[in-house]
Amino acid sequence: MKAKYLKEIKNLLESPAFKEWWGKYSEKQKEIINITSEIDKIMAEENNHRFNANLVQKRALDRIEESSQMDALAAKWTAEASDMDNKSYEAVARFESKRVEVSELWFKVGALDHELETVRSEINTLRERLSSASDRQEVINLRTTLKNKEQTLESLNKEFAKISELYEREAAKKKKLWEEVEMIWGISIEYNLKVAEAQAKSKKFKRDAERLLRESNYFTRKAMEKQSEQEQLNSEREKDEKYIEELLRLAREKFECIAEDEFLYWQQKENAQMIYCVPLITDLDNYNIEIRALCIYQVDRSKGVSFIEPLAGDRKKISEEEDSRIDDFFLKGRKGITQET
């Protein structure tokens, strides 16, 4: 973009080169409008055909979607069932490992209990012998043996209590592991039942969809023919739009401006903060003021077309009605004046 004086902009807009460019641009835009109008007409015809088939077609599509959902659920639940089966194998293996461990502990508890009974019996025998012994050396020997047996009994009692506690704890774990196995088996069965039901529903929905699609097939074909016409026109419109893009590119080069879809811009030489803008469209509704194609306006470089101002020197070209509206706008927007109703 090259900075220009207002006079240069006006001269440019009156130049043969710009008029030639504008002729091509406006002609191509008219073609795009006409093609768009034809596309809208054909689209209406297509929609009319689709409306005739819509009720049964929508039901068919819903059935297809429901069938797909059932297939997806069946696949999901099959995977879940398989996962549960794998988990059940692992859970059974954990249970079996714990069962062996608990069985070994149970044998240890039984062995310790038997050993305790043996030591207790030996202690009772030693006490009876000690109570009837008269020989001093025999008494000493018996007391020594009895003390050792009592120490052994104390040690065995501690070990028995420890092993018994460990057995109870591990037996509880074994019970919990078996409950987990049963729970997993139950979930696996439930998933398998769900899979069978989902597959049956999917087949039923598919049959319904096929029947409904056959009913709507004629109108669908007609709609597709109209769609094909639309695609051809869309292709023509795309070519025209690319031609417009090329014209905008040429405008940037030849007229030293920023060329966007709806505006041409030049930096003001008179004021570096302001930009001259020339609309390529006429729009009476969507900007802060009514704008007309090829009229010159100005915008702040930071705000752009969010706030468009007419040129002070061109105010005389605006009708009295437009002039009144613009004055009201500026007064309200800049001085905060409001009108009473």
Salt bridges, closest charged atoms under 4 A:
GLU14 OE1 - LYS19 NZ 3.59
GLU20 OE2 - LYS24 NZ 3.60
GLU31 OE1 - LYS28 NZ 3.20
GLU45 OE1 - LYS226 NZ 2.74
GLU46 OE2 - ARG50 NE 2.82
ASP62 OD2 - LYS58 NZ 3.08
GLU66 OE1 - ARG63 NH1 2.76
ASP71 OD2 - LYS206 NZ 3.35
ASP83 OD2 - LYS87 NZ 3.35
GLU96 OE2 - ARG99 NH2 2.45
GLU101 OE1 - LYS98 NZ 3.20
GLU117 OE2 - ARG120 NH1 3.03
GLU122 OE1 - LYS149 NZ 2.62
GLU150 OE2 - ARG127 NH2 2.97
GLU154 OE2 - LYS158 NZ 3.85
GLU165 OE2 - ARG169 NH1 3.87
GLU170 OE1 - LYS98 NZ 2.36
GLU170 OE2 - LYS173 NZ 3.39
GLU180 OE2 - ARG94 NH2 2.94
GLU190 OE2 - LYS194 NZ 3.63
GLU197 OE2 - LYS201 NZ 3.73
ASP208 OD2 - ARG63 NE 3.54
GLU215 OE2 - ARG211 NH1 3.57
GLU229 OE2 - LYS226 NZ 3.74
ASP240 OD1 - LYS28 NZ 3.52
GLU246 OE2 - ARG249 NH2 2.41
GLU253 OE2 - ARG249 NH1 2.50
GLU256 OE1 - LYS4 NZ 3.05
GLU290 OE1 - ARG292 NH2 3.81
GLU290 OE2 - ARG325 NH2 2.95
GLU309 OE1 - ARG334 NH2 3.35
ASP314 OD1 - LYS10 NZ 3.99
ASP314 OD1 - LYS317 NZ 3.98
GLU321 OE2 - ARG325 NH1 2.94
GLU322 OE2 - ARG292 NH2 2.92
ASP323 OD1 - ARG315 NH2 2.67
ASP327 OD1 - ARG315 NH2 2.91
